[in-house]
């Protein structure tokens, strides 16, 4: 079966349609790019896939291997949608440690390694409230990968990153794909979409239209 399948999904907010009767299948092991104008519904799509908001009509079916019993939220998903809320009085490692304790799947060493992978110093005691936008983005990326999640849902993962960091994260995502992970990204930079994505869908007139 597909990793994720949307079947006749519609969604509106205050009678303003976002999606109308969309059906699409996403298979494992690819990088999918979702494009569209600002406000077209890219984040809404990701939130529906992750179970954060329900569709008004239709259904979203996730491969049972990625679902916990008695919950609507998929497991093994690493997610950046909007910017996660962190404790600004703690440093980066302590924030990630607090989140890691929820599922208790990774060691301190694995958390630190995730920080190093995205370009953060795990021994930096600087409080998050003093982080630059780029450092906060890297912290979000570290959170999305630190538990070796097999599906990554990344809404604008390159925001505020310098060019060296962008290249680093691009390479990381391609390596992940080559190792069988499935990745969904949005980006305002067409180059990110062109270089990374196996399949591209754009939101147009409340539909998801395949363009690659």
N, C-alpha and C positions, 0 to 999 in steps of 0.2 A: 504494500500500500504506500501511498504518498506520505512523506513526512508531515506535511500540512496540506489540508484541502479546504478551501472555502466553497460552500455550496449555496448559491442563490442568496448571497449576503447583501443586505441593505442596512444602511445606517444614516440617521438624520440627527441633527441637533436643533431644537427649537423650530422644527418644521423646515429647516434648511438641509437638503440632501447632501450627503457626503459620498455615499456609495449607493448604487441602485442595481440590485440583482447581479452581483458579480460572482463568478465561479472560476476558480483557478486552482491548480495543483502545483505544489512545490516538492521536488524530489531531494533526496539526500545527496550531499557531496558537491554542491555547487555554490557559487557566489551569485546572489540575486541582487540586482540594483532596482530600487524603486524611485522613480523620478516623478516630478510634477511641480506645478507652481506652488508658491507659498500659500498655505491654507487649503491645499487641494485634498489633504487627508492622509499624508504619508505617516505621520505619527499616530493617527487614529487607527490606521491599518495595523501598525505594529502593536498597539495597545489591545486591539481585538484578538490578534494572534496569541498574545501573551495572557489573555484572560482578564486583563485589567478592566475592560469595558465589554459589555455584550453587544452583539449585533441586534438590530431591531427585528430583522427577519433573516431566515436562513440559518445555516450552521457552520461551525468551524471544527473540523475533525483533525485531531493530532494523533500521530502514530502512538498506540497504547504504550510502547516502550518508553515514551517520553511523558507519560502521565502518571501521577500518583493517585491511588485510590482516594475517593471522597474529597477531591480538590479539583478546582477548575483551572489551576495554574500548572503549566507544563514544567517538568523538571529538566535539569541539565541544559537550561537556557541561560546564556550570559546576555545581559540586557543593558543597553543605554537608550533610554527614552526620556527626554528632558534631562536635566542634570540631577543626579541623585542628591539627596540631602545628607550632608555630613555634619558631624559635630565640629564646629569651627574652632573649638578650644583644644582639640586633640590634633596630633600630627597624623600624617598619612597612614603610616603603618597601624597605629592604634585604631583608626577608623576602619580599616580593612579587617583588622583582627576582630573588632566588635561584630562586623557583618559575618565573618567566617564562623563565629561561634554558633550562629543560628543553626547551621547544618553540621558543623564540626567535621568537615570532610578534608580539610587541608591543614598542614602544619605551619608553624611560623616560618620555617624555611621556604615553603612553597609560596606563601604570601610575599615574602621578600623577593623571591625569584620573579614573581609576576611583576612586581614593581620595577625590578631591574630591566625586564624585557621591554617595558614601555618607556623606559628612560627616567625613572625616578630613583633617587637614593633612599633605600629603606631605612638607613640610619640617620636620615635628616630629621631633626627634632622640631623643625619649623611647624608652627600650627597652621592648619588648613586655612584659617582666616587670612593668613598672609601669603597664601599661594597665588601665583599668577593664574590667569585663565587657562593657559596651556598646561600648567601643572595640575589644575583641577580636572582638565580633560584626561590627562594621563592617569590620574587616580581613578576616574570612571572606567577607563579601559582596563586598568589592573583589576578592578572589581569584576569586570565582565569576563575575564579570562582566568582568574586565580584558582577556580575550582575545576579547571580543565573541561569547561562546558563544551558540549558537542554541537550546540546550535548557538550562534551569536546573532542577536538582533541589535543592530548598531545604527542609531539615528544620528547622522552627522558626526561620525567618529573622528573626523579630521579637524573639527572646529578649533580654532585658536592654536593649532600646532604649527611650529616652524617647519621649514622645508625639510630639514634633516629628519625630524620626527615623523613627518608625513611619509617619507621614503621608508623609514623603519617600520611603521605600522602597515604600510602597503605590503611590504615583504612578509611581515608576520601573518597577515591575512591570507596571502597566497600560500604560504607554508602550511597554514591550518587547513586550507582547502585541499591541498595535495595529500594531507594526512587524513582526509575523509570527513572533515567538519563541514557544516552547512552554515552559510553566512548570508545575512540580509543587511544591506546598507542603503542609506540615503546619503547624498552629498550634493551640495550646491556647485561643486566643481566637476564639470563633465569629464575631466581627465581621470578622476578617481573612478568614475563609472566605466569609462572606456578601457582602462588598464586592468581593472579587477574583475569585472562581472562577466560571467558566462551567459547569463540571461538578464534582460532588462525589461521592466514593465513600467509604463507611465500611466498616471492617473489623468484621465481625460473624459470630461462630460460624465462624471460619476461612475466611470468604468475603469477597469484595469486592462490596459491594452499592451500586448506584447510587442516590443520594438526590436528585440534581439533574442 
